[in-house]
Amino acid sequence: MAKNLFQASDDYVKLVNDVANEIGIGKYVEINVFDMKKSNKDVIKVKKTSEPMEVSLDGEDMIDVYLYEKAFDLVEEKDKRFWIESALCQVAYDIDKSKIVIGKEPTITVPLGVYDKYHDVAIREMQLAALTVQQIKDKEKQEKEEKKQKRNK
């Protein structure tokens, strides 16, 4: 394992699996939970388990959840659950392709200075920005598919 990465404590492994089961992703993927001993900004990250690691662990459809236990230890249970759910909501299972997809849901980032000034308005505006970009992507994808269909006729 990496120098700053260790197996998470049993309490956090259980908490991550509980949240995964509550939101429904737990029945589609196996979850490995690790503790990041150091972090510059993230309290939690989610990644697909590498294929060689899946083979060595004799599993498939696995994700790795990296959490910064030091930060988790400082907050209440509701905050821990919120952080975990926010990270796990990035994970989806494409049943048609039988594979895990991570990060397809749009996310927003609000600088703290802007949030301090505008509060909920800042969140709504950044959400609008993310949704607008997603609409453009969806429209471009649809137009590309329509062009492809016209060429194939």
DSSP file (Angstrom, degrees, kcal/mol; ACC not computed):
  #  RESIDUE AA STRUCTURE BP1 BP2  ACC     N-H-->O    O-->H-N    N-H-->O    O-->H-N    TCO  KAPPA ALPHA  PHI   PSI    X-CA   Y-CA   Z-CA
    1    1 A M              0   0    0      0, 0.0     5,-0.1     0, 0.0     4,-0.0   0.000 360.0 360.0 360.0 157.6    0.0    0.0    0.0
    2    2 A A    >   -     0   0    0      1,-0.1     3,-1.6     2,-0.1     0, 0.0  -0.157 360.0-106.2 -62.3 159.3    1.0    3.6   -0.5
    3    3 A K  T 3  S+     0   0    0      1,-0.3    -1,-0.1     3,-0.0     0, 0.0   0.845 118.6  33.7 -56.6 -39.9    3.0    5.4    2.2
    4    4 A N  T 3  S+     0   0    0     34,-0.0    33,-2.7    32,-0.0    34,-0.5   0.035 103.9  89.0-107.1  26.0    0.1    7.5    3.4
    5    5 A L  E <   +A   36   0A   0     -3,-1.6     2,-0.3    31,-0.2    31,-0.2  -0.986  46.5 161.0-131.6 126.2   -2.7    5.0    2.8
    6    6 A F  E     -A   35   0A   0     29,-2.1    29,-4.1    -2,-0.4     2,-0.1  -0.921  49.1 -79.9-138.1 161.1   -3.9    2.4    5.2
    7    7 A Q  E     -A   34   0A   0     -2,-0.3    27,-0.3    27,-0.3     3,-0.1  -0.412  56.7-115.1 -58.6 134.5   -7.0    0.2    5.8
    8    8 A A        -     0   0    0     25,-2.0    25,-0.1     1,-0.1    -1,-0.1  -0.287  37.0 -87.9 -70.9 159.7   -9.7    2.3    7.4
    9    9 A S    >>  -     0   0    0      1,-0.1     4,-2.2    25,-0.0     3,-0.5  -0.287  38.7-109.6 -65.8 154.9  -10.8    1.6   10.9
   10   10 A D  H 3> S+     0   0    0      1,-0.2     4,-2.5     2,-0.2     5,-0.2   0.840 116.7  58.3 -56.3 -37.4  -13.7   -0.9   11.2
   11   11 A D  H 3> S+     0   0    0      1,-0.2     4,-2.2     2,-0.2    -1,-0.2   0.902 109.8  43.3 -61.5 -41.1  -16.1    1.8   12.3
   12   12 A Y  H <> S+     0   0    0     -3,-0.5     4,-2.7     2,-0.2     5,-0.2   0.859 110.8  54.2 -75.5 -34.6  -15.6    3.8    9.1
   13   13 A V  H  X S+     0   0    0     -4,-2.2     4,-2.2     2,-0.2    -2,-0.2   0.935 112.1  45.7 -60.7 -45.3  -15.7    0.7    6.9
   14   14 A K  H  X S+     0   0    0     -4,-2.5     4,-2.7    -5,-0.2    -2,-0.2   0.918 112.3  50.7 -63.4 -44.4  -19.1   -0.1    8.5
   15   15 A L  H  X S+     0   0    0     -4,-2.2     4,-2.5     2,-0.2     5,-0.2   0.920 110.8  48.1 -62.1 -45.1  -20.3    3.5    8.1
   16   16 A V  H  X S+     0   0    0     -4,-2.7     4,-2.5     1,-0.2    -1,-0.2   0.926 114.1  46.8 -61.7 -45.0  -19.3    3.6    4.4
   17   17 A N  H  X S+     0   0    0     -4,-2.2     4,-2.3    -5,-0.2    -2,-0.2   0.878 110.9  52.6 -66.3 -37.1  -21.0    0.3    3.7
   18   18 A D  H  X S+     0   0    0     -4,-2.7     4,-2.2     2,-0.2    -2,-0.2   0.939 112.3  44.5 -61.8 -46.9  -24.1    1.4    5.6
   19   19 A V  H  X S+     0   0    0     -4,-2.5     4,-2.2     1,-0.2     6,-0.2   0.911 111.7  53.6 -64.9 -41.5  -24.4    4.6    3.6
   20   20 A A  H  X>S+     0   0    0     -4,-2.5     6,-2.1     1,-0.2     5,-0.9   0.902 111.0  46.0 -59.5 -41.4  -23.7    2.7    0.4
   21   21 A N  H  <5S+     0   0    0     -4,-2.3     3,-0.2     4,-0.2    -1,-0.2   0.871 109.7  55.0 -69.8 -36.2  -26.5    0.2    1.2
   22   22 A E  H  <5S+     0   0    0     -4,-2.2    -2,-0.2     1,-0.2    -1,-0.2   0.892 112.8  41.3 -63.4 -40.0  -28.9    3.1    2.1
   23   23 A I  H  <5S-     0   0    0     -4,-2.2    -1,-0.2    -5,-0.1    -2,-0.2   0.556 115.6-115.9 -89.1  -6.0  -28.4    4.8   -1.2
   24   24 A G  T ><5S+     0   0    0     -4,-0.8     3,-0.7    -3,-0.2     4,-0.2   0.292  89.4 103.9  98.8  -9.6  -28.6    1.6   -3.2
   25   25 A I  G >>< +     0   0    0     -5,-0.9     3,-1.7     1,-0.2     4,-1.5   0.748  65.0  77.3 -77.1 -21.5  -25.1    1.4   -4.7
   26   26 A G  G 34 S+     0   0    0     -6,-2.1    -1,-0.2     1,-0.3    -5,-0.2   0.748  87.8  56.6 -60.8 -26.3  -24.0   -1.2   -2.1
   27   27 A K  G <4 S+     0   0    0     -3,-0.7    -1,-0.3    -7,-0.3    -2,-0.1   0.610 111.8  42.6 -82.9  -9.5  -25.8   -4.0   -3.9
   28   28 A Y  T <4 S+     0   0    0     -3,-1.7     2,-0.3    -4,-0.2    -2,-0.2   0.684 115.1  38.5-105.8 -23.4  -23.9   -3.4   -7.2
   29   29 A V     <  -     0   0    0     -4,-1.5     2,-0.4    64,-0.0    33,-0.2  -0.932  67.2-130.3-132.7 152.2  -20.3   -2.8   -6.0
   30   30 A E  E     - b   0  62A   0     31,-2.4    33,-2.5    -2,-0.3     2,-0.5  -0.837  31.5-145.1 -95.9 138.8  -17.9   -4.1   -3.5
   31   31 A I  E     - b   0  63A   0     -2,-0.4     2,-0.5    31,-0.2    33,-0.2  -0.913  14.5-165.7-117.2 128.9  -16.2   -1.3   -1.5
   32   32 A N  E     - b   0  64A   0     31,-2.7    33,-3.3    -2,-0.5     2,-0.5  -0.934  16.2-155.0-104.4 131.6  -12.7   -1.1   -0.1
   33   33 A V  E     - b   0  65A   0     -2,-0.5   -25,-2.0    31,-0.2     2,-0.3  -0.936  13.9-179.1-116.3 125.9  -12.2    1.7    2.4
   34   34 A F  E     -Ab   7  66A   0     31,-3.3    33,-2.9    -2,-0.5     2,-0.6  -0.868  23.7-129.7-122.0 154.5   -8.8    3.3    3.1
   35   35 A D  E     -Ab   6  67A   0    -29,-4.1   -29,-2.1    -2,-0.3     2,-0.7  -0.909  13.6-147.3-102.7 122.8   -7.6    6.0    5.4
   36   36 A M  E     -A    5   0A   0     31,-2.9    34,-0.4    -2,-0.6   -31,-0.2  -0.817   5.7-159.7 -84.7 117.1   -5.5    8.8    3.9
   37   37 A K  S    S+     0   0    0    -33,-2.7     2,-0.3    -2,-0.7    -1,-0.2   0.745  77.5  25.7 -71.4 -21.3   -3.1    9.7    6.7
   38   38 A K        +     0   0    0    -34,-0.5     2,-0.3    -3,-0.1    -1,-0.1  -0.985  65.6 174.0-139.2 149.5   -2.6   13.1    5.0
   39   39 A S        -     0   0    0     -2,-0.3     4,-0.0     1,-0.1    29,-0.0  -0.969  23.3-159.1-154.5 141.1   -4.6   15.3    2.8
   40   40 A N  S    S-     0   0    0     -2,-0.3    -1,-0.1     0, 0.0     3,-0.1   0.758  90.1 -21.5 -89.5 -27.8   -4.2   18.7    1.4
   41   41 A K  S    S+     0   0    0      1,-0.2     2,-0.3     0, 0.0    -2,-0.1   0.517 108.8  88.3-150.9 -30.5   -7.9   19.4    0.6
   42   42 A D        -     0   0    0      1,-0.1    -1,-0.2    25,-0.0     3,-0.1  -0.611  37.3-175.3 -87.8 137.7  -10.1   16.3    0.2
   43   43 A V  S    S+     0   0    0      1,-0.3    25,-2.6    -2,-0.3     2,-0.3   0.634  81.4  11.8 -94.8 -19.8  -11.8   14.6    3.2
   44   44 A I  E     -C   67   0A   0     23,-0.2    -1,-0.3    39,-0.0     2,-0.3  -0.976  62.8-178.7-157.3 142.4  -13.1   11.8    0.9
   45   45 A K  E     -C   66   0A   0     21,-2.3    21,-2.7    -2,-0.3     2,-0.4  -0.974  11.5-153.3-138.7 151.8  -12.4   10.5   -2.6
   46   46 A V  E     +C   65   0A   0     -2,-0.3     2,-0.3    19,-0.2    19,-0.2  -0.996  19.6 165.8-129.0 132.7  -13.9    7.6   -4.6
   47   47 A K  E     -C   64   0A   0     17,-2.4    17,-3.5    -2,-0.4     2,-0.3  -0.972  41.1-101.6-140.3 154.9  -12.1    5.8   -7.5
   48   48 A K  E     -C   63   0A   0     -2,-0.3    15,-0.3    15,-0.2     2,-0.1  -0.589  47.3-107.8 -72.5 137.5  -12.7    2.6   -9.4
   49   49 A T        -     0   0    0     13,-2.2    13,-0.2    -2,-0.3    12,-0.1  -0.447  41.1-104.1 -65.1 136.5  -10.4   -0.2   -8.1
   50   50 A S     >  -     0   0    0     -2,-0.1     4,-2.3     1,-0.1     5,-0.2  -0.262  25.7-117.4 -63.0 150.9   -7.7   -0.9  -10.6
   51   51 A E  H  > S+     0   0    0      1,-0.2     4,-2.3     2,-0.2     5,-0.2   0.897 113.7  52.1 -59.5 -43.9   -8.1   -4.1  -12.6
   52   52 A P  H  > S+     0   0    0      0, 0.0     4,-2.4     0, 0.0    -1,-0.2   0.888 110.5  49.6 -60.6 -35.7   -5.0   -5.8  -11.3
   53   53 A M  H  > S+     0   0    0      2,-0.2     4,-2.0     1,-0.2    -2,-0.2   0.899 108.2  52.7 -69.4 -39.2   -6.1   -5.1   -7.7
   54   54 A E  H  <>S+     0   0    0     -4,-2.3     5,-2.9     1,-0.2     4,-0.4   0.922 111.4  47.4 -58.8 -43.4   -9.6   -6.6   -8.5
   55   55 A V  H ><5S+     0   0    0     -4,-2.3     3,-1.2     1,-0.2    -2,-0.2   0.927 111.6  49.1 -64.7 -44.9   -7.9   -9.7   -9.8
   56   56 A S  H 3<5S+     0   0    0     -4,-2.4    -1,-0.2     1,-0.3    -2,-0.2   0.803 115.1  44.9 -67.1 -27.1   -5.6  -10.0   -6.8
   57   57 A L  T 3<5S-     0   0    0     -4,-2.0    -1,-0.3    -5,-0.1    -2,-0.2   0.410 110.7-124.6 -93.5   1.7   -8.6   -9.5   -4.4
   58   58 A D  T < 5S+     0   0    0     -3,-1.2     2,-0.3    -4,-0.4    -3,-0.2   0.922  71.8 111.0  56.2  48.2  -10.6  -12.0   -6.5
   59   59 A G      < -     0   0    0     -5,-2.9     2,-0.3    -6,-0.1    -1,-0.2  -0.874  50.0-154.1-140.0 173.6  -13.4   -9.5   -7.0
   60   60 A E  S    S+     0   0    0     -2,-0.3   -30,-0.3     1,-0.2    -9,-0.0  -0.967  71.5  34.1-146.8 162.5  -15.1   -7.4   -9.7
   61   61 A D  S    S+     0   0    0     -2,-0.3   -31,-2.4     1,-0.2     2,-0.4   0.970  81.7 158.9  54.5  57.3  -17.0   -4.2   -9.7
   62   62 A M  E     -b   30   0A   0    -33,-0.2   -13,-2.2   -13,-0.2     2,-0.3  -0.858  25.7-166.9-113.3 145.5  -15.0   -2.8   -6.9
   63   63 A I  E     -bC  31  48A   0    -33,-2.5   -31,-2.7    -2,-0.4     2,-0.5  -0.928  15.0-136.3-124.6 155.7  -14.5    0.8   -5.8
   64   64 A D  E     -bC  32  47A   0    -17,-3.5   -17,-2.4    -2,-0.3     2,-0.6  -0.947  11.8-161.1-110.8 129.7  -12.0    2.3   -3.4
   65   65 A V  E     -bC  33  46A   0    -33,-3.3   -31,-3.3    -2,-0.5     2,-0.6  -0.955   5.6-164.9-110.3 121.6  -13.1    5.0   -0.9
   66   66 A Y  E     +bC  34  45A   0    -21,-2.7   -21,-2.3    -2,-0.6     2,-0.4  -0.927  13.0 178.5-107.5 117.8  -10.3    7.0    0.5
   67   67 A L  E     -bC  35  44A   0    -33,-2.9   -31,-2.9    -2,-0.6     2,-1.2  -0.921  33.2-128.5-123.2 151.3  -11.2    9.0    3.6
   68   68 A Y    >>  -     0   0    0    -25,-2.6     4,-2.1    -2,-0.4     3,-1.2  -0.759  24.0-171.5 -95.9  90.0   -9.2   11.3    5.8
   69   69 A E  H 3> S+     0   0    0     -2,-1.2     4,-2.9     1,-0.3    -1,-0.2   0.820  80.5  63.8 -56.0 -35.0  -10.0    9.8    9.2
   70   70 A K  H 34 S+     0   0    0    -34,-0.4     4,-0.3     1,-0.2    -1,-0.3   0.896 109.4  40.2 -57.4 -40.7   -8.3   12.6   11.0
   71   71 A A  H X4 S+     0   0    0     -3,-1.2     3,-1.3     1,-0.2     4,-0.4   0.892 113.5  53.9 -73.6 -41.6  -11.0   15.0    9.6
   72   72 A F  H >< S+     0   0    0     -4,-2.1     3,-1.3     1,-0.3    -2,-0.2   0.867 101.4  60.2 -61.3 -35.7  -13.8   12.5   10.1
   73   73 A D  T 3< S+     0   0    0     -4,-2.9    -1,-0.3     1,-0.2    -2,-0.2   0.693 100.7  56.6 -65.5 -17.7  -12.9   12.2   13.7
   74   74 A L  T <  S+     0   0    0     -3,-1.3    -1,-0.2    -4,-0.3     2,-0.2   0.518 100.5  65.2 -93.3  -6.2  -13.5   15.9   14.3
   75   75 A V  S <  S-     0   0    0     -3,-1.3     2,-0.0    -4,-0.4     0, 0.0  -0.703  84.5 -95.2-119.1 168.3  -17.1   16.1   13.0
   76   76 A E     >  -     0   0    0     -2,-0.2     4,-2.1     1,-0.1     3,-0.5  -0.275  40.0-103.2 -76.6 164.1  -20.5   14.7   14.1
   77   77 A E  H  > S+     0   0    0      1,-0.2     4,-2.6     2,-0.2     5,-0.2   0.873 120.2  55.5 -54.5 -43.2  -22.1   11.5   12.7
   78   78 A K  H  > S+     0   0    0      1,-0.2     4,-2.0     2,-0.2    -1,-0.2   0.865 108.1  49.1 -62.8 -35.6  -24.5   13.5   10.4
   79   79 A D  H  > S+     0   0    0     -3,-0.5     4,-2.6     2,-0.2    -1,-0.2   0.903 110.0  50.9 -69.8 -41.1  -21.5   15.3    8.8
   80   80 A K  H  X S+     0   0    0     -4,-2.1     4,-2.4     1,-0.2    -2,-0.2   0.934 111.6  47.6 -59.8 -46.8  -19.7   12.0    8.2
   81   81 A R  H  X S+     0   0    0     -4,-2.6     4,-2.9     1,-0.2     5,-0.2   0.891 110.8  51.8 -62.5 -40.3  -22.7   10.5    6.6
   82   82 A F  H  X S+     0   0    0     -4,-2.0     4,-2.7    -5,-0.2    -2,-0.2   0.937 110.5  47.7 -62.1 -47.5  -23.2   13.6    4.4
   83   83 A W  H  X S+     0   0    0     -4,-2.6     4,-1.9     2,-0.2    -2,-0.2   0.917 114.5  46.5 -59.8 -44.6  -19.6   13.5    3.2
   84   84 A I  H  X S+     0   0    0     -4,-2.4     4,-2.9     2,-0.2     5,-0.2   0.935 113.4  47.6 -65.9 -46.3  -19.8    9.8    2.5
   85   85 A E  H  X S+     0   0    0     -4,-2.9     4,-2.0     1,-0.2    -2,-0.2   0.907 109.5  54.3 -62.5 -41.0  -23.1   10.1    0.6
   86   86 A S  H  < S+     0   0    0     -4,-2.7     4,-0.2    -5,-0.2    -1,-0.2   0.900 113.6  42.4 -59.2 -40.9  -21.8   13.1   -1.4
   87   87 A A  H >< S+     0   0    0     -4,-1.9     3,-1.4    -5,-0.2    -2,-0.2   0.924 114.3  49.3 -72.1 -44.5  -18.9   11.0   -2.5
   88   88 A L  H >< S+     0   0    0     -4,-2.9     3,-1.8     1,-0.3    -2,-0.2   0.735  96.2  71.2 -70.5 -21.3  -20.8    7.8   -3.2
   89   89 A C  T 3< S+     0   0    0     -4,-2.0    -1,-0.3     1,-0.3    -2,-0.2   0.649  88.4  65.5 -68.2 -12.5  -23.5    9.7   -5.2
   90   90 A Q  T <  S+     0   0    0     -3,-1.4    13,-2.4    -4,-0.2    14,-0.7   0.610  88.6  86.0 -78.8 -12.7  -20.8   10.0   -7.9
   91   91 A V  E <   +D  102   0B   0     -3,-1.8     2,-0.3    11,-0.2    11,-0.2  -0.762  53.6 167.8 -96.7 130.9  -20.8    6.2   -8.3
   92   92 A A  E     -D  101   0B   0      9,-2.9     9,-3.2    -2,-0.4     2,-0.6  -0.953  28.3-136.8-134.8 157.1  -23.3    4.6  -10.7
   93   93 A Y  E     -D  100   0B   0     -2,-0.3     2,-1.0     7,-0.2     7,-0.2  -0.963  12.2-147.1-117.5 116.6  -23.6    1.1  -12.1
   94   94 A D  E  >> -D   99   0B   0      5,-2.8     5,-1.5    -2,-0.6     4,-1.2  -0.717  12.5-170.5 -82.8 102.5  -24.5    0.9  -15.8
   95   95 A I  T  45S+     0   0    0     -2,-1.0    -1,-0.2     1,-0.2     3,-0.1   0.866  82.0  56.0 -65.1 -37.4  -26.5   -2.3  -15.9
   96   96 A D  T  45S+     0   0    0      1,-0.2    -1,-0.2    -3,-0.1    -2,-0.1   0.896 120.0  30.1 -62.4 -40.6  -26.6   -2.4  -19.7
   97   97 A K  T  45S-     0   0    0      2,-0.2    -1,-0.2    -3,-0.1    -2,-0.2   0.472 102.7-131.3 -97.7  -3.5  -22.8   -2.3  -19.9
   98   98 A S  T  <5 +     0   0    0     -4,-1.2     2,-0.3     1,-0.2    -3,-0.2   0.931  66.3 113.4  51.5  52.4  -22.2   -4.1  -16.6
   99   99 A K  E   < -D   94   0B   0     -5,-1.5    -5,-2.8   -38,-0.0     2,-0.3  -0.990  69.1-105.9-150.0 159.3  -19.7   -1.6  -15.4
  100  100 A I  E     -D   93   0B   0     -2,-0.3     2,-0.4    -7,-0.2    -7,-0.2  -0.639  27.9-163.9 -84.3 138.7  -19.1    1.0  -12.8
  101  101 A V  E     -D   92   0B   0     -9,-3.2    -9,-2.9    -2,-0.3     2,-0.4  -0.994   5.9-167.8-124.1 129.1  -19.2    4.7  -13.8
  102  102 A I  E     +D   91   0B   0     -2,-0.4   -11,-0.2   -11,-0.2   -12,-0.1  -0.958  62.0  11.3-121.5 134.1  -17.8    7.4  -11.5
  103  103 A G  S    S+     0   0    0    -13,-2.4    -1,-0.1    -2,-0.4   -12,-0.1   0.676  74.4 125.3  85.9  19.0  -18.2   11.1  -11.8
  104  104 A K        +     0   0    0    -14,-0.7   -14,-0.1    -3,-0.1   -13,-0.1   0.736  52.9  87.9 -81.3 -21.7  -21.0   11.4  -14.4
  105  105 A E  S    S-     0   0    0    -15,-0.2   -16,-0.0   -16,-0.1   -15,-0.0  -0.619  89.7-110.6 -79.1 132.0  -23.2   13.6  -12.1
  106  106 A P        -     0   0    0      0, 0.0     2,-0.3     0, 0.0    -1,-0.1  -0.287  36.5-164.2 -60.6 144.4  -22.4   17.3  -12.3
  107  107 A T        -     0   0    0     -4,-0.1     2,-0.3    23,-0.1     0, 0.0  -0.864   5.7-142.8-125.0 162.5  -20.8   18.8   -9.3
  108  108 A I        -     0   0    0     -2,-0.3     2,-0.4     2,-0.0    19,-0.1  -0.915   3.4-157.4-125.6 154.0  -20.3   22.4   -8.1
  109  109 A T        -     0   0    0     -2,-0.3    -2,-0.0    17,-0.1     0, 0.0  -0.998   8.1-172.3-128.9 127.8  -17.6   24.2   -6.4
  110  110 A V        -     0   0    0     -2,-0.4    13,-0.1     4,-0.0    -2,-0.0  -0.968  25.1-127.2-121.5 116.5  -18.2   27.4   -4.5
  111  111 A P     >  -     0   0    0      0, 0.0     4,-2.5     0, 0.0     3,-0.4  -0.337  22.3-123.0 -59.2 141.8  -15.3   29.4   -3.2
  112  112 A L  H  > S+     0   0    0      1,-0.2     4,-3.0     2,-0.2     5,-0.2   0.857 110.0  55.9 -57.9 -37.8  -15.7   30.1    0.5
  113  113 A G  H  > S+     0   0    0      2,-0.2     4,-1.4     1,-0.2    -1,-0.2   0.895 110.1  45.4 -61.8 -40.2  -15.4   33.9    0.1
  114  114 A V  H  > S+     0   0    0     -3,-0.4     4,-2.9     2,-0.2     5,-0.4   0.906 113.3  50.0 -69.0 -41.9  -18.3   33.8   -2.4
  115  115 A Y  H  X S+     0   0    0     -4,-2.5     4,-3.0     1,-0.2    -2,-0.2   0.921 107.6  54.0 -62.7 -42.8  -20.4   31.6   -0.1
  116  116 A D  H  < S+     0   0    0     -4,-3.0    -1,-0.2    -5,-0.2    -2,-0.2   0.858 116.1  39.7 -59.0 -35.0  -19.7   33.9    2.9
  117  117 A K  H  < S+     0   0    0     -4,-1.4    -2,-0.2    -5,-0.2    -1,-0.2   0.903 132.9  19.5 -80.8 -43.3  -21.1   36.8    0.9
  118  118 A Y  H >< S-     0   0    0     -4,-2.9     3,-1.7     1,-0.2    -3,-0.2   0.587  79.6-175.1-110.0 -12.3  -24.0   35.2   -1.0
  119  119 A H  T >X S+     0   0    0     -4,-3.0     4,-1.2    -5,-0.4     3,-0.8  -0.255  74.4   4.6  52.8-124.9  -24.8   32.0    1.0
  120  120 A D  H 3> S+     0   0    0      1,-0.3     4,-2.5     2,-0.2    -1,-0.3   0.777 127.2  63.8 -63.8 -27.7  -27.5   29.9   -0.7
  121  121 A V  H <> S+     0   0    0     -3,-1.7     4,-2.6     1,-0.2    -1,-0.3   0.901 100.2  53.7 -62.0 -39.6  -27.7   32.2   -3.7
  122  122 A A  H <> S+     0   0    0     -3,-0.8     4,-2.3     2,-0.2    -1,-0.2   0.908 109.2  48.0 -61.1 -42.2  -24.0   31.2   -4.5
  123  123 A I  H  X S+     0   0    0     -4,-1.2     4,-2.4     2,-0.2    -2,-0.2   0.933 112.3  48.3 -65.0 -45.9  -25.0   27.6   -4.4
  124  124 A R  H  X S+     0   0    0     -4,-2.5     4,-2.5     1,-0.2    -2,-0.2   0.904 112.5  49.2 -62.3 -40.8  -28.0   28.1   -6.7
  125  125 A E  H  X S+     0   0    0     -4,-2.6     4,-2.2     2,-0.2    -1,-0.2   0.906 112.9  46.0 -67.0 -41.2  -25.9   30.1   -9.1
  126  126 A M  H  X S+     0   0    0     -4,-2.3     4,-2.4     2,-0.2    -1,-0.2   0.859 112.0  52.4 -69.2 -34.1  -23.2   27.5   -9.3
  127  127 A Q  H  X S+     0   0    0     -4,-2.4     4,-2.7    -5,-0.2    -2,-0.2   0.918 108.6  50.5 -64.7 -43.1  -25.8   24.8   -9.6
  128  128 A L  H  X S+     0   0    0     -4,-2.5     4,-2.4     1,-0.2    -2,-0.2   0.907 109.8  51.1 -59.9 -42.2  -27.3   26.7  -12.5
  129  129 A A  H  X S+     0   0    0     -4,-2.2     4,-2.2     2,-0.2    -2,-0.2   0.934 111.8  46.2 -61.1 -46.6  -23.8   27.0  -14.1
  130  130 A A  H  X S+     0   0    0     -4,-2.4     4,-2.1     1,-0.2    -2,-0.2   0.909 114.2  47.5 -63.9 -42.8  -23.2   23.3  -13.8
  131  131 A L  H  X S+     0   0    0     -4,-2.7     4,-2.3     2,-0.2    -1,-0.2   0.861 109.8  53.5 -67.8 -35.0  -26.7   22.4  -15.2
  132  132 A T  H  X S+     0   0    0     -4,-2.4     4,-2.1    -5,-0.2    -2,-0.2   0.926 109.6  47.4 -64.5 -45.0  -26.3   24.8  -18.1
  133  133 A V  H  X S+     0   0    0     -4,-2.2     4,-2.4     1,-0.2    -2,-0.2   0.908 111.6  51.5 -61.4 -41.9  -23.0   23.2  -19.1
  134  134 A Q  H  X S+     0   0    0     -4,-2.1     4,-2.7     1,-0.2    -2,-0.2   0.896 107.8  52.0 -63.6 -40.1  -24.6   19.8  -18.8
  135  135 A Q  H  X S+     0   0    0     -4,-2.3     4,-2.5     2,-0.2    -1,-0.2   0.904 109.6  49.7 -62.0 -41.0  -27.5   20.9  -21.1
  136  136 A I  H  X S+     0   0    0     -4,-2.1     4,-2.7     2,-0.2     5,-0.2   0.929 111.6  48.5 -63.1 -45.1  -25.0   22.1  -23.7
  137  137 A K  H  X S+     0   0    0     -4,-2.4     4,-2.5     1,-0.2    -2,-0.2   0.928 112.2  48.9 -59.9 -45.6  -23.1   18.8  -23.5
  138  138 A D  H  X S+     0   0    0     -4,-2.7     4,-2.4     1,-0.2    -1,-0.2   0.904 112.4  48.1 -61.9 -41.8  -26.4   16.8  -23.8
  139  139 A K  H  X S+     0   0    0     -4,-2.5     4,-2.7     2,-0.2    -2,-0.2   0.920 112.3  48.6 -66.1 -43.6  -27.5   18.9  -26.8
  140  140 A E  H  X S+     0   0    0     -4,-2.7     4,-2.2     2,-0.2    -2,-0.2   0.892 112.0  49.8 -63.0 -39.2  -24.1   18.6  -28.6
  141  141 A K  H  X S+     0   0    0     -4,-2.5     4,-2.3    -5,-0.2    -2,-0.2   0.917 111.5  48.4 -64.7 -43.1  -24.2   14.8  -28.0
  142  142 A Q  H  X S+     0   0    0     -4,-2.4     4,-2.4     2,-0.2    -2,-0.2   0.918 111.6  49.4 -63.6 -43.8  -27.7   14.6  -29.4
  143  143 A E  H  X S+     0   0    0     -4,-2.7     4,-2.3     1,-0.2    -1,-0.2   0.891 110.6  51.1 -62.5 -39.5  -26.8   16.6  -32.5
  144  144 A K  H  X S+     0   0    0     -4,-2.2     4,-2.2     2,-0.2    -1,-0.2   0.905 110.7  48.3 -64.1 -42.2  -23.7   14.4  -33.0
  145  145 A E  H  X S+     0   0    0     -4,-2.3     4,-2.3     2,-0.2    -2,-0.2   0.890 110.5  51.5 -65.5 -39.2  -25.9   11.3  -32.8
  146  146 A E  H  X S+     0   0    0     -4,-2.4     4,-2.2     2,-0.2    -2,-0.2   0.908 110.0  49.2 -64.4 -41.7  -28.4   12.8  -35.2
  147  147 A K  H  X S+     0   0    0     -4,-2.3     4,-2.2     1,-0.2    -2,-0.2   0.910 110.9  50.6 -61.9 -42.3  -25.6   13.6  -37.7
  148  148 A K  H  X S+     0   0    0     -4,-2.2     4,-1.8     1,-0.2    -2,-0.2   0.900 109.8  49.8 -63.2 -41.7  -24.3   10.1  -37.4
  149  149 A Q  H  X S+     0   0    0     -4,-2.3     4,-0.7     1,-0.2    -1,-0.2   0.885 109.6  51.7 -64.5 -38.8  -27.7    8.6  -38.1
  150  150 A K  H >< S+     0   0    0     -4,-2.2     3,-0.7     1,-0.2    -2,-0.2   0.903 109.9  49.2 -65.0 -40.6  -28.2   10.8  -41.1
  151  151 A R  H 3< S+     0   0    0     -4,-2.2    -1,-0.2     1,-0.2    -2,-0.2   0.857 108.6  53.7 -66.2 -34.3  -24.8    9.6  -42.6
  152  152 A N  H 3<        0   0    0     -4,-1.8    -1,-0.2     1,-0.2    -2,-0.2   0.601 360.0 360.0 -77.6 -10.8  -25.7    6.0  -42.0
  153  153 A K    <<        0   0    0     -3,-0.7    -1,-0.2    -4,-0.7    -2,-0.2   0.473 360.0 360.0 -82.8 360.0  -29.0    6.3  -43.9
